[in-house]
Structures are given as structure tokens and as C-alpha cells.
Amino acid sequence: MTAQDPEFIIVHTPDEAVDRLAELYSQATEALSQALSCYLLDRSPPDEAQSCLFRYPELRLTYRSQGEAAATVRAYAKVQEPGVYRVTVTHPAAFRSYLLDQLCPLMRDFTVQLEVGISEQPIPYPYVLAYEDLAASGITAGELARVFPSTDLSAVTDSIPDGLYDWENTDQLPLALFDAARVDFSLRRLVHYTGSDWRHVQPWILLTNYHRYVDQFIRHGLDMLAQDSRFERMVLPGNVIIERGVSEEQAQALIAGVLWHRYQMPAYHLQAGEGDGITLVNIGVGPSNAKNITDHLAVLRPHCWLMIGHCGGLRQSQTIGDYVLAHAYMRRDGILDRVLPPNIPLPALAEVQLALQEAAAQITGDRGDALKRRLRTGTVLTYDDRNWELRWAQERPLINQARAIAVDMESGTIAAQGYRLRVPYGTLLCVSDKPLHSEIKLPGAAGAFYEKAVTQHLHIGIAALDLLRSQLNALHSRKLRSFDEPPFR
């Protein structure tokens, strides 16, 4: 079937597949880049033969099982039914580790055939052309779109993760959740929002809603670089890099020059060897930001994202500075209701819950009842309205029925996005005020709280990620897989 396609060749190893993908992608982007340069120079359009080169490479996997079941309990890198699976691929060299992590166990545990060739999906010119080059040329984006392939938003969808893909009436099945066009769309958005190259993003992600966590993360990063740790460098917004061995004075000068406020959701990357470091993103406040950034981070297929931020405590027994470990979410944010209705339960992931609890014990030094007094497990309520307290009389019965113990504006959204996009998730919040018990945020009280709590809270999040690194196979849980799933994680 596919072996007869003259544009596709059979590859025999995962490495050969990725090498071939990288070669075809490089040829396509170089051809598109050269054609764009010629057009910007003297408006010379590409001919038909050149235009046929501007296409993403494609990976195809054919599985002709007769019904045997593979002896694996993995949640990913497995095929569920015979057929031809396919996906277009962008930046295969940068995604090499991810691609090999999927292909190696697939080829080991299943009898499959891999082919690589050129797809029919064009590469939109904005993903190759620098905006500065376009601005300097005086040529409009609209004019380029009439000559070169442009972004087709009708083809950039989340139909596969949202369960809208028609698996029953198609000859070719999806090999991954996101195709090349969807990935490229998000890669450009990540650069725009975070202020750094998407290649700097690490697979272990902390999301926060207060800049004070950034200050402590930078301090932690400098300490790690000064020690004999696994970390090698820290990348700040604007792609400012602090390498191991830089003096404290030089590092502080680099930090002081970072224009982080230019970016809506600045990101900070503590990089380790083998791309196994930690990224912190200050997502700001609100469910819209939470959905926005996780929509784009998801295409990088991170191992986990954790929300570490502040919340309002809803119980009399809580005190300022206590921790809340979410084991359920009451979603009143509304932002995902069309694709993931609020009546869909979000399962707590045991591996993440245990890691966060153990990390809290390690960092605070508390165990047993002492830890229970500081760390409460329960339902977190996520609103889209910061002033929900003004509707307290109307909201109280529902909150009471839900047994909610904390309220915020991001955690439910982030957990729902993790569930929806198959990224392991968790939430550890710190009580910064008690709106129902006359302990509201006031400047003096807030300052004292921040001084005391932020450093410890951040270190708990980092410690939890360190614990999860040692149980990677268990972390990618089958709880996040639906009936119809592509083989790739």
C-alpha cells in the first residue's frame, strides 16, 4: 500500500527515520527561505516545481496485527488496531529525543513498518521568514500570501485531543496528537508570549501567578550553577544566558538588564544535560492566560506541569502560609466548557500527588500530624471572576456542597488542560488570604506573607519535579488516555 508510494521510502530504525525527516525538513525550509529571499529582492515568484518543495515531511507507520496484544502496560508508544498511522513533522532535529522515545519501544514491541516521505501539507511562509525581513522589504503579508503558502487556520485544530477526529471513516489514522502545522503555530506563540526561544523550554514545568516566584527561581538557579549540580545554564527572557562559572556580579548584571516586562508570560529556564531541566513560567492571573500558555506548551510534550501559586483559603482552620494540595477541581472558569464540559471529572494523578506531599515533607521538615496541619488536601475552586466574593450569598451553597477548601483563578484550568492534552498535572497552592474570615489581602500583611512563604513553596515544587524524574514511566498515566488514541504520547 504505502510502500508503493514513490515519494516514501521504508526506514528500518528509529534513528534512520528521524535522520530522514530532518533531511527532508531542511531541504523544504531552505527551498522556501531561498524563494522568499528572491521574492523580497525583486518579486520573482517561485515556479511550480519550486512550490512543490515547500512541504512538511511525513512519518508513516503501518501495523498489520492479527489481534495479538503487546505485553506492555505503557500508556503510550503502542498501537491499538491495524492500519496506517501518519503525522507531519516540523523541526525533527529539535524533537529528536521525543521522536526516538516513541519509535524505539513501538518498533521493539510491535511488528510495524516505518516510511518517511514528503507530505501534501505546505509549510506556511511565516514559519520560515523573519518578521524583520518582511518589514524591511516593504512587501505586505497579504501579497506574500498570494504567492507562498500561508497559515491556514482551518487546518490548525485540536480535533484529535478533543475527541472529534473520525477514527471510523478514515484510511489513515493519526500517529500523534498534533501535526506539524499545529506545532509550528504554537512554537511561534511561545516565543511571543514567553520572550525566549521555544527550544529553551524544559520538559519539567512550573507555572505560577506571581512574579515573586521568579525572583526566587533565579536565586535558586544561580545557587545550582555555583554548585556541582546537574544544571548547566539559565536562560532568561530575551534569550539572556547565564552559564555555569559566571561570577555573581556578572550574573546580577545580566539579570538587571533583562526586560522581562516586555513579555506577557515571561519564562525562565534552568537547563540540565540531556534537556532534562526545569522551566518556570509566570502566567499572570486568570484562566485565559492559563489556557493560552498550556495550549502552546503542550506541543512540546512536557513530562509534567505543576501549578504553584497563591489561593484564598476557605476554611476557618487554615492559616496564612498553609498549603493546599488539590485532589479535585471545581471548575467555574468557563473557558473550556465547550471542549471539556465541567461535569467531566479530572482524576488526581497518584504519582504527582505523592510527589508533592513528599516534597512538602522534605522541605518543611514536617511529618505526620504536623504536616497535616500545614498541608490540607481537598477541592480547589477556580473562578474567572477575581471579585467573586461580591456574590458570596449566591455562591456559598455550591461551595459548601463541593467541600471546597481553596479558591483561585488558574488551577482548575491548568489541570483541565493537562487532562485534555495528555500532560501530567498537579497543583500545590499557598494560602495568601482568607476572604471569608476577614483576612483579606492588604499591603502590609501581604508583604510579610510573601517574604516568608514564597521561597519554601518554590522549593517544594522543584523537589516534587525531582522526585517525578525518577518514575517517568509511571508518570505518563493511562488515566489520560481515551478509547481512541494515537500511538505517540
C-alpha positions as CSV (number, residue, x, y, z in Angstrom):
1,M,0.0,0.0,0.0
2,T,2.2,2.8,1.2
3,A,5.4,1.0,0.2
4,Q,4.4,1.6,-3.4
5,D,4.2,5.4,-3.0
6,P,7.3,6.7,-4.9
7,E,7.7,9.7,-2.6
8,F,8.1,7.5,0.5
9,I,10.9,5.2,1.4
10,I,11.0,2.4,4.1
11,V,13.3,3.1,7.0
12,H,14.5,0.3,9.3
13,T,15.4,2.0,12.5
14,P,14.1,4.9,14.6
15,D,17.4,6.8,14.1
16,E,17.1,6.4,10.3
17,A,13.6,7.7,10.4
18,V,14.5,10.8,12.3
19,D,17.5,11.4,10.1
20,R,15.4,11.2,7.0
21,L,12.8,13.5,8.5
22,A,15.4,16.1,9.4
23,E,16.9,15.9,5.9
24,L,13.6,16.5,4.1
25,Y,12.6,19.3,6.5
26,S,15.9,21.0,6.0
27,Q,15.6,20.8,2.2
28,A,12.0,22.1,2.3
29,T,12.7,25.1,4.6
30,E,15.9,26.0,2.7
31,A,14.0,26.0,-0.6
32,L,11.2,28.1,0.9
33,S,13.7,30.5,2.5
34,Q,15.6,31.0,-0.7
35,A,12.4,31.6,-2.7
36,L,11.2,34.1,-0.2
37,S,14.6,35.9,-0.4
38,C,14.3,36.1,-4.1
39,Y,10.8,37.5,-4.0
40,L,11.7,40.1,-1.4
41,L,14.6,41.2,-3.5
42,D,12.9,41.6,-7.0
43,R,9.4,40.0,-6.6
44,S,10.5,36.9,-8.6
45,P,7.8,34.2,-7.8
46,P,8.7,30.5,-7.4
47,D,7.8,28.3,-10.3
48,E,5.5,25.2,-9.9
49,A,8.4,22.8,-9.4
50,Q,9.8,25.0,-6.6
51,S,6.5,25.4,-4.9
52,C,6.1,21.6,-4.7
53,L,9.2,21.6,-2.4
54,F,7.6,23.8,0.3
55,R,6.0,20.8,2.2
56,Y,6.5,19.2,5.6
57,P,8.0,15.7,5.8
58,E,5.7,12.9,6.9
59,L,6.2,9.9,9.0
60,R,4.0,6.8,8.3
61,L,3.6,3.7,10.4
62,T,1.8,0.6,9.1
63,Y,0.6,-2.0,11.6
64,R,-0.9,-5.2,10.3
65,S,-1.6,-7.0,13.5
66,Q,-3.9,-10.0,13.5
67,G,-5.1,-9.2,17.0
68,E,-2.1,-10.1,19.2
69,A,-1.7,-7.9,22.3
70,A,1.7,-6.5,23.2
71,A,2.9,-7.4,26.7
72,T,3.2,-3.8,27.9
73,V,1.3,-1.6,30.4
74,R,2.8,1.6,28.9
75,A,0.3,4.4,28.4
76,Y,2.0,5.4,25.1
77,A,4.1,4.1,22.2
78,K,1.6,1.4,21.4
79,V,-0.9,0.7,18.6
80,Q,-4.4,-0.4,19.3
81,E,-5.7,-1.5,15.9
82,P,-4.3,-2.4,12.5
83,G,-3.9,0.4,10.0
84,V,-1.7,3.2,8.5
85,Y,-0.8,5.9,11.0
86,R,0.7,9.2,9.9
87,V,1.8,12.6,11.1
88,T,3.6,15.5,9.5
89,V,6.7,16.7,11.4
90,T,8.3,20.0,12.0
91,H,11.8,20.7,13.4
92,P,12.6,16.9,13.6
93,A,16.1,17.6,14.8
94,A,14.9,19.6,17.8
95,F,12.2,16.9,18.6
96,R,14.7,14.0,18.0
97,S,14.6,12.8,21.6
98,Y,10.9,12.8,21.8
99,L,10.5,11.0,18.4
100,L,13.0,8.3,19.4
101,D,11.3,7.9,22.8
102,Q,8.1,7.0,20.9
103,L,9.6,5.0,18.0
104,C,12.1,2.8,19.9
105,P,9.5,1.0,22.0
106,L,7.0,0.9,19.2
107,M,9.4,-0.9,16.9
108,R,10.6,-3.2,19.7
109,D,7.2,-4.3,20.9
110,F,5.1,-4.3,17.6
111,T,5.7,-5.5,14.1
112,V,5.4,-2.3,12.2
113,Q,6.7,-0.7,9.0
114,L,8.1,2.8,9.0
115,E,8.2,5.1,6.0
116,V,9.3,8.7,5.5
117,G,8.4,11.0,2.7
118,I,7.1,14.4,1.6
119,S,3.6,15.2,2.7
120,E,0.9,17.2,1.0
121,Q,0.8,19.8,3.8
122,P,2.6,23.0,2.8
123,I,4.9,24.9,5.2
124,P,3.4,28.4,5.8
125,Y,5.9,31.1,4.9
126,P,5.6,32.9,8.3
127,Y,7.3,29.9,10.0
128,V,10.4,30.5,7.9
129,L,10.5,34.2,7.2
130,A,11.7,36.6,9.9
131,Y,9.3,39.4,10.6
132,E,12.2,41.9,10.4
133,D,13.0,40.8,6.8
134,L,9.3,41.3,5.8
135,A,9.1,44.8,7.4
136,A,12.3,45.9,5.7
137,S,11.2,44.8,2.3
138,G,8.1,47.0,2.2
139,I,6.1,44.0,0.9
140,T,2.9,43.2,2.7
141,A,2.0,39.9,4.3
142,G,-1.1,39.8,2.1
143,E,0.9,40.0,-1.0
144,L,3.2,37.2,0.1
145,A,0.1,35.0,1.0
146,R,-0.9,35.2,-2.7
147,V,2.4,33.8,-3.8
148,F,3.5,31.5,-1.0
149,P,1.7,29.0,1.3
150,S,0.2,30.9,4.3
151,T,-1.2,29.9,7.6
152,D,-4.5,28.0,7.1
153,L,-6.2,28.3,10.4
154,S,-8.9,25.8,9.3
155,A,-6.1,23.1,9.3
156,V,-4.8,24.1,12.7
157,T,-7.1,22.2,15.1
158,D,-7.2,20.2,18.3
159,S,-9.7,17.7,16.9
160,I,-7.6,14.7,18.0
161,P,-7.1,15.6,21.7
162,D,-10.7,16.9,21.8
163,G,-12.0,13.5,20.6
164,L,-13.5,15.0,17.4
165,Y,-11.4,13.0,14.9
166,D,-13.4,10.4,13.0
167,W,-11.4,7.3,13.6
168,E,-14.1,5.1,11.9
169,N,-14.2,6.6,8.5
170,T,-10.6,7.3,7.5
171,D,-7.9,5.3,5.7
172,Q,-5.1,6.9,7.6
173,L,-5.0,7.2,11.4
174,P,-3.2,9.9,13.4
175,L,0.2,9.0,14.7
176,A,0.4,11.9,17.2
177,L,-1.9,14.4,18.9
178,F,-0.5,17.4,16.9
179,D,0.6,17.7,13.3
180,A,3.3,20.0,12.0
181,A,1.1,23.0,11.3
182,R,-0.4,22.9,14.8
183,V,3.0,22.6,16.4
184,D,4.5,25.4,14.4
185,F,1.6,27.6,15.3
186,S,2.3,27.1,19.0
187,L,6.1,27.4,18.7
188,R,5.8,30.9,17.3
189,R,3.2,31.8,20.0
190,L,5.6,30.6,22.7
191,V,8.3,32.9,21.5
192,H,5.9,35.8,21.5
193,Y,4.4,35.3,25.0
194,T,7.5,34.0,26.9
195,G,10.2,36.1,25.4
196,S,12.6,33.2,24.7
197,D,13.3,30.6,22.0
198,W,10.9,27.6,22.4
199,R,14.0,25.3,22.2
200,H,14.9,26.5,25.7
201,V,11.7,25.2,27.3
202,Q,12.5,22.2,29.5
203,P,10.2,19.1,30.0
204,W,9.5,19.8,33.7
205,I,7.4,22.9,34.0
206,L,6.3,25.1,36.9
207,L,3.5,27.6,36.4
208,T,3.0,30.5,38.7
209,N,0.8,33.6,39.0
210,Y,3.2,35.9,40.9
211,H,6.5,37.5,39.9
212,R,8.0,36.9,43.4
213,Y,8.4,33.3,42.5
214,V,10.5,34.3,39.6
215,D,12.9,36.1,41.9
216,Q,13.3,33.0,44.0
217,F,13.7,30.8,40.9
218,I,16.5,32.9,39.6
219,R,18.2,32.8,43.0
220,H,17.8,29.0,43.1
221,G,19.2,28.8,39.6
222,L,22.3,30.8,40.5
223,D,22.9,28.6,43.5
224,M,22.6,25.5,41.4
225,L,25.1,26.9,38.8
226,A,27.5,27.7,41.6
227,Q,27.4,24.1,42.9
228,D,28.3,20.8,41.4
229,S,24.7,20.2,40.2
230,R,23.3,18.7,37.1
231,F,22.3,22.2,35.8
232,E,24.5,23.9,33.2
233,R,22.9,27.3,32.4
234,M,19.9,29.5,33.0
235,V,18.1,31.3,30.2
236,L,16.1,34.4,31.0
237,P,13.5,36.3,28.8
238,G,15.1,37.9,25.8
239,N,17.3,34.7,25.5
240,V,19.8,36.1,28.1
241,I,22.0,33.2,29.1
242,I,23.9,32.8,32.4
243,E,26.4,30.0,32.0
244,R,28.0,27.9,34.8
245,G,31.1,29.6,36.0
246,V,29.9,33.2,35.6
247,S,30.6,35.3,38.7
248,E,27.8,36.5,41.0
249,E,28.5,40.1,39.9
250,Q,28.3,39.2,36.2
251,A,25.2,37.2,36.7
252,Q,23.4,40.0,38.6
253,A,24.4,42.5,35.9
254,L,22.8,40.2,33.2
255,I,19.7,39.8,35.4
256,A,19.3,43.5,35.9
257,G,19.3,44.1,32.2
258,V,16.5,41.6,31.4
259,L,13.4,43.4,30.1
260,W,11.0,40.7,31.3
261,H,8.1,43.2,31.5
262,R,8.0,43.3,27.7
263,Y,6.5,39.8,27.6
264,Q,3.1,38.8,28.7
265,M,4.1,35.5,30.3
266,P,7.9,35.5,30.7
267,A,9.7,32.2,31.0
268,Y,12.9,31.2,32.9
269,H,14.7,28.0,32.0
270,L,17.2,26.2,34.3
271,Q,18.8,23.8,31.8
272,A,20.4,20.5,32.5
273,G,22.2,18.0,30.4
274,E,20.1,15.8,28.1
275,G,17.4,18.6,28.1
276,D,16.1,17.5,31.4
277,G,15.8,20.8,33.3
278,I,13.1,23.0,34.7
279,T,11.1,25.9,33.2
280,L,9.2,28.4,35.3
281,V,6.5,30.5,33.5
282,N,4.9,33.5,35.2
283,I,1.5,33.1,33.5
284,G,-0.1,36.1,35.3
285,V,-3.6,36.0,36.7
286,G,-6.7,34.3,35.2
287,P,-8.0,31.3,33.3
288,S,-7.5,32.8,29.9
289,N,-3.7,33.1,30.4
290,A,-3.7,29.6,31.9
291,K,-5.4,28.1,28.8
292,N,-3.3,30.2,26.4
293,I,0.1,29.1,27.6
294,T,-0.7,25.5,28.1
295,D,-2.3,25.2,24.6
296,H,1.2,26.1,23.3
297,L,3.4,24.3,25.9
298,A,1.6,21.1,25.2
299,V,3.0,20.7,21.7
300,L,6.5,20.3,23.3
301,R,5.1,17.2,25.1
302,P,6.5,18.1,28.5
303,H,6.6,15.3,31.2
304,C,4.7,17.3,33.7
305,W,3.4,20.8,34.6
306,L,2.7,21.9,38.2
307,M,0.8,25.0,39.3
308,I,2.4,26.7,42.3
309,G,0.6,29.9,43.2
310,H,-1.5,31.6,45.8
311,C,-5.1,30.9,46.7
312,G,-7.7,32.1,49.1
313,G,-8.3,29.7,52.0
314,L,-12.0,28.8,52.5
315,R,-11.8,27.0,55.9
316,Q,-11.6,28.5,59.3
317,S,-8.9,26.1,60.4
318,Q,-6.5,27.3,57.7
319,T,-3.9,30.0,58.4
320,I,-1.9,32.3,56.1
321,G,1.0,30.3,54.7
322,D,-0.7,26.9,54.8
323,Y,-0.5,24.7,51.7
324,V,-3.3,23.2,49.6
325,L,-2.8,20.1,47.6
326,A,-5.6,19.9,45.1
327,H,-7.1,16.4,44.7
328,A,-10.2,17.7,42.9
329,Y,-11.2,20.8,41.0
330,M,-14.5,22.6,40.8
331,R,-14.3,24.5,37.5
332,R,-16.2,27.7,37.4
333,D,-13.7,29.4,35.0
334,G,-15.9,28.6,31.9
335,I,-13.1,28.8,29.4
336,L,-13.0,25.1,28.5
337,D,-16.7,24.3,28.8
338,R,-17.2,23.9,25.0
339,V,-14.4,21.3,24.6
340,L,-14.3,19.8,28.1
341,P,-17.6,20.3,29.9
342,P,-17.3,20.9,33.7
343,N,-19.1,17.7,34.5
344,I,-16.2,15.7,33.2
345,P,-14.2,14.6,36.3
346,L,-10.4,15.4,36.4
347,P,-8.6,12.5,38.1
348,A,-5.9,13.2,40.6
349,L,-2.7,11.5,39.4
350,A,-1.4,9.4,42.3
351,E,2.3,9.8,41.3
352,V,2.0,13.6,41.3
353,Q,0.0,13.8,44.5
354,L,2.5,11.6,46.4
355,A,5.5,13.5,45.0
356,L,4.0,16.9,46.1
357,Q,3.2,15.6,49.5
358,E,6.7,14.0,50.0
359,A,8.4,17.2,48.7
360,A,6.4,19.3,51.2
361,A,7.5,17.0,54.0
362,Q,11.2,17.2,52.9
363,I,11.3,21.0,52.5
364,T,9.2,21.9,55.6
365,G,10.7,19.1,57.8
366,D,7.1,18.3,59.0
367,R,5.7,14.8,59.1
368,G,2.5,13.1,60.3
369,D,0.1,15.4,62.1
370,A,2.5,18.4,61.9
371,L,2.4,18.1,58.1
372,K,-1.4,17.7,58.1
373,R,-1.7,21.0,60.0
374,R,0.3,22.8,57.2
375,L,-0.8,20.8,54.2
376,R,-4.5,20.2,53.5
377,T,-5.8,18.1,50.7
378,G,-9.2,18.8,49.1
379,T,-11.2,20.5,46.3
380,V,-9.9,23.8,44.7
381,L,-12.5,26.1,43.2
382,T,-11.3,28.0,40.1
383,Y,-13.2,31.2,39.1
384,D,-13.0,33.6,36.2
385,D,-14.0,36.5,38.4
386,R,-11.5,37.9,40.9
387,N,-14.3,39.6,42.8
388,W,-16.4,36.5,43.3
389,E,-16.8,37.5,46.9
390,L,-19.3,40.1,45.9
391,R,-21.7,37.2,45.0
392,W,-21.0,35.3,48.2
393,A,-24.6,34.8,49.2
394,Q,-25.3,33.2,45.8
395,E,-22.1,31.1,45.7
396,R,-22.0,29.9,49.3
397,P,-24.4,26.9,48.9
398,L,-22.4,25.4,45.9
399,I,-19.1,26.0,47.6
400,N,-20.4,24.3,50.7
401,Q,-21.7,21.3,48.8
402,A,-18.4,20.9,47.0
403,R,-16.5,20.9,50.3
404,A,-14.0,23.3,48.6
405,I,-11.0,24.3,50.7
406,A,-9.4,26.9,48.5
407,V,-10.2,29.3,45.6
408,D,-8.0,30.6,42.8
409,M,-8.2,31.6,39.1
410,E,-5.9,29.2,37.3
411,S,-5.5,25.7,38.9
412,G,-8.7,24.2,37.5
413,T,-7.9,25.4,34.0
414,I,-4.3,24.1,34.1
415,A,-5.5,20.7,35.4
416,A,-8.2,20.5,32.7
417,Q,-5.6,21.4,30.1
418,G,-3.3,18.7,31.3
419,Y,-6.2,16.1,31.2
420,R,-7.3,17.3,27.8
421,L,-3.8,17.5,26.2
422,R,-2.4,14.4,28.0
423,V,0.2,16.2,30.1
424,P,0.5,15.0,33.7
425,Y,-0.5,17.8,36.1
426,G,-0.7,18.8,39.7
427,T,-1.4,21.7,42.0
428,L,0.1,22.9,45.2
429,L,-1.2,26.3,46.4
430,C,-0.2,28.5,49.3
431,V,-3.0,30.3,51.3
432,S,-2.3,34.0,51.0
433,D,-5.6,35.3,52.4
434,K,-8.9,34.1,53.8
435,P,-11.6,36.2,52.2
436,L,-14.5,34.6,54.1
437,H,-12.9,35.1,57.5
438,S,-11.9,38.8,57.5
439,E,-8.3,38.0,56.4
440,I,-8.1,39.8,53.1
441,K,-5.1,40.8,51.2
442,L,-3.8,44.1,52.5
443,P,-0.4,45.6,51.6
444,G,1.3,45.1,54.9
445,A,0.1,41.6,55.6
446,A,0.7,40.5,52.0
447,G,4.3,41.7,52.2
448,A,5.0,39.7,55.3
449,F,3.4,36.7,53.8
450,Y,5.4,36.9,50.6
451,E,8.7,37.3,52.4
452,K,8.1,34.1,54.5
453,A,6.3,31.7,52.1
454,V,7.5,32.1,48.5
455,T,10.9,30.5,48.8
456,Q,9.7,27.4,50.6
457,H,6.8,27.0,48.3
458,L,9.0,27.2,45.2
459,H,11.5,24.7,46.6
460,I,8.6,22.2,47.3
461,G,7.6,22.5,43.6
462,I,11.2,21.9,42.4
463,A,11.7,19.0,44.8
464,A,8.4,17.4,43.6
465,L,9.7,17.5,40.0
466,D,13.0,15.9,41.1
467,L,11.0,13.0,42.6
468,L,8.9,12.6,39.5
469,R,12.0,12.4,37.3
470,S,12.8,9.0,38.9
471,Q,9.4,7.5,37.9
472,L,8.9,8.7,34.4
473,N,7.2,5.5,33.0
474,A,4.6,5.5,35.8
475,L,4.0,9.3,35.5
476,H,2.6,9.1,31.9
477,S,-0.6,7.5,33.2
478,R,-3.2,5.6,31.4
479,K,-5.7,7.8,33.2
480,L,-5.1,10.4,30.5
481,R,-5.7,8.1,27.5
482,S,-9.1,7.8,25.8
483,F,-10.6,5.0,23.8
484,D,-9.1,6.2,20.5
485,E,-5.5,7.4,21.0
486,P,-2.6,7.9,18.6
487,P,0.4,5.8,19.3
488,F,2.7,8.8,20.2
489,R,2.4,10.3,23.7
